Amino acid sequence: MVKRKDPVLEQNKAIVTLANFLAAYNKSAPEGFPRATAAILRKFQVAHASLFKNPDQWSIEKHRKKLMDWLPSYHA
């Protein structure tokens, strides 16, 4: 039996740039939920520095849920 690749799982595990993460996050965020910006993502990185070995390596799997939890409490 050949295991098929799951494109959604592959995308969620992929390491991407801040810009690519930003686009994917905003596209998949529920309607009415706060949208992210590059500036907000950089502040999230500072607040959650332990999640980042490299500041330009993001993944949906590792960062999306934590960002969604953090965003409503974020105040510019």
N, C-alpha and C positions, 0 to 999 in steps of 0.2 A: 504494500500500500504506500503510495507516494503522498507525502504530506504537502498540502498546498500552502503557499504563502498567503498570509492574511494581509492585504495592503493597508488596512486600517491599523493593525497591530504594528506593522513595519513602520508606518508613519509616526505612530505614537512613541516608538522606541528610538527613532532616528535622532541623532544629535544635529541640531540646526543652529543657524545664526539667530541673533536677537530679532532681526528683521523678519526672518521666516517664521519664527515662533509667534511674533506679534500678529502677522497676517493669519496664521492658522488659528491662533487663540480667538481673535476677534470674529473670525468666520464661524467658529463653533460655539461661541458663548451664547447662552440662552438670550432670547429677546428680552430687552428691558434690563439686562445685567450690565454693570459698568464696563465700558470698553477700555482696553489698555492703550497706552501710548509708549513710545520708546523711553520717554522721560520717567514714566511710572514704572516701567520694567527695570530701569536702572535703580530706582529707589527701592524696589522689591529686592534687587540683588544685594543692596547694602543691608537691608533689614534681615535678609536670609543668606548671609555670606557663606554659611556652612554648606549650602546646597550647590555652590559653584566652585569647581576647581579652576575653571577657565571662564572668564566673564562673558565670552561670546559662544558658549556652548549651552544650548537650551534643549530640553526635550519635553514633549507634551506629557509623557508618562511621569516624569520626575517633577515637573514644575507647575503644570496646569491646575491641579487641585489646590495646591498651596497658594497659588496666585488668586484663585477664585475665593478662597477663604479670607485672604488678606485684603483684597480690593475693596469690599464694602466698608472696611474700617479705615482705609486710606483717606487722608485729607490733604489736599494740595497745599 
